[in-house]
Amino acid sequence: MTSIVWITGASSGIGRALALRLAREGRRVVASARNATALEALAAEAGPNLSTLPLDITDAAACEAAVAWIEAEIGPVALAVLNAGTHLPTPAAKLAVAPFRKLVETNLMGTVNALVPALAAMRARKTGAIAVVASVAGYGGLPTAAAYGATKAALINMCEALKPECDALGVKLQLVDPGFVRTPLTDRNPFPMPFLMELDDAVDALVAGLAADRFEIVFPRRFAFLLKFLNMLPYGLYFRLVRRGTGA
Ligand SMILES: NC(=O)c1ccc[n+]([C@@H]2O[C@H](COP(=O)([O-])OP(=O)(O)OC[C@H]3O[C@@H](n4cnc5c(N)ncnc54)[C@H](OP(=O)(O)O)[C@@H]3O)[C@@H](O)[C@H]2O)c1
């Protein structure tokens, strides 16, 4: 049987491009997102290897039902790519509660809602793989990304916590930390994005990373290493370089 891949956030950007790529490579793909019309357009482009499953990841019961539906109607999920997420800027000068709540509900709790039933199904079989899409913005705080960065830092920490236990359960857990990739999400950014990567190149790196055994998949690598290094510096130097780099 062709192994089944479930991708959340597949109506746009990285998730859509990954779904298309994997379906064209012969994987059996189930594509989820809220926008059913966009998913239908994806299905028309991808052909018979791709099924659509509209889903709002902020609804935990719907996520549980989605995994149950895939397992019953399509087959066992071999790989779940938990990619759905969004960004809202949270500048200190206009700090508000609502964007924090929205990003925590979507990026953190939405991912958890999908992770729990996916892991339960794989745990029962002692096999499967899960990739959680976080961001290099989770490595350390960056101006205007207080809420986004906090949710992505939480995902990174969550995956680090779960990795050894998932290994013992026979489930491969991977963390995906992209830098800037040109998608509808980053098209909204009003600032110049360092090391901006084209979507096709990002999907090349993601597909290669998913096939490998390493825990963290990062792209573009130079930007990720630069940020990792930045986050090892004493705070005085860190904030000086962040101010210089972002103009904050
Ligand atoms: N692009 C980058 O530079 C970059 C960098 C680092 C990390 N990331 C992460 O990569 C992931 C994909 O980003 P992208 O750039 O491809 O963004 P995008 O083009 O805006 O796509 C985001 C996807 O998430 C889905 N989504 C959002 N809220 C959802 C919800 N409540 N339920 C289900 N699906 C939902 C959207 O579909 P619907 O609106 O149809 O629901 C869409 O398919 C995100 O987690 C993002 O944080 C991106």
The ligand as a Gaussian input file, in Angstrom:
#p B3LYP/6-31G(d) Opt

LIG

0 1
 N        6.658000      31.241000       5.129000
 C        7.595000      31.381000       6.027000
 O        8.554000      32.156000       5.862000
 C        7.562000      30.589000       7.308000
 C        8.661000      30.678000       8.158000
 C        8.670000      29.945000       9.336000
 C        7.581000      29.136000       9.644000
 N        6.514000      29.091000       8.814000
 C        5.394000      28.246000       9.197000
 O        5.061000      27.385000       8.140000
 C        3.668000      27.083000       8.185000
 C        3.045000      27.377000       6.820000
 O        3.233000      28.752000       6.553000
 P        3.023000      29.388000       5.100000
 O        4.054000      30.418000       4.951000
 O        2.871000      28.330000       4.091000
 O        1.641000      30.152000       5.363000
 P        0.296000      30.308000       4.522000
 O        0.576000      30.358000       3.057000
 O       -0.435000      31.433000       5.157000
 O       -0.460000      28.933000       4.834000
 C       -0.927000      28.664000       6.120000
 C       -1.831000      27.446000       6.066000
 O       -2.339000      27.190000       7.387000
 C       -3.749000      27.011000       7.288000
 N       -4.430000      27.380000       8.525000
 C       -4.357000      28.552000       9.209000
 N       -5.191000      28.519000      10.263000
 C       -5.804000      27.299000      10.242000
 C       -6.764000      26.661000      11.049000
 N       -7.320000      27.275000      12.111000
 N       -7.153000      25.397000      10.742000
 C       -6.617000      24.764000       9.670000
 N       -5.707000      25.315000       8.862000
 C       -5.315000      26.568000       9.144000
 C       -4.177000      27.883000       6.107000
 O       -5.361000      27.385000       5.523000
 P       -6.852000      27.961000       5.707000
 O       -6.751000      29.446000       5.843000
 O       -7.543000      27.473000       4.462000
 O       -7.361000      27.286000       6.939000
 C       -3.024000      27.652000       5.147000
 O       -3.241000      26.475000       4.394000
 C        3.086000      27.932000       9.328000
 O        3.010000      27.140000      10.500000
 C        4.120000      29.024000       9.487000
 O        4.130000      29.578000      10.789000
 C        6.467000      29.794000       7.653000

